[in-house]
Amino acid sequence: MITPHQFETLLPLAYAWAEEQEQLILHSGVALTESQLADAKLVGVLQPERVRLLRVAQIPKPADPALAEAVTAAGFISAVTAGLAVRYGIFIRDNCWGQRHIVVHLLVHVMQYERLGGFGGFLRPYLFECMVPPGYPYGPMEREALVTSVRLCG
């Protein structure tokens, strides 16, 4: 795990990386389908029309070595990560494309971004809960996404 000082040092890098990734997805991604829009509304996304999905072979890792090492060590992004939400942009790994429970799970994170005020409001508590014991995926924000996706998708 990382120290509080390391966390504070990495946080601005995480904000910048997330904002870059969101812009990439918003530019290249596709809008939600009608059924995905309905799911977004069910989980409480306030602006579901802004959400875009981008199909990728693998969820990208940050280029910064220290940030990449931290997200790998936390188990946050790995070769088997199915998807990742960066505010209104969502990466979906290509072999998970069309899996409703994954999209719903990530839409919960979109809702959390909205509820908490964007990148700063979401990333600080979410990354903190991922990087301190018990770590990812046991923090309250991740649990909320898991419980909601199970409730809606079975």
Secondary structure, 3 states (H helix, E strand, C coil): CCCHHHHHHHHHHHHHHHHHHHHHHHHHCEECCHHHHHHHHHHCCCCHHHCEEEEECCCCCCCCHHHHHHHHHCCCCCCCCCEEEECCEEEEEHHHCCCHHHHHHHHHHHHHHHHHCCHHHHHHHHHHHHHCCCCCCCCHHHHHHHHHHHHHHC
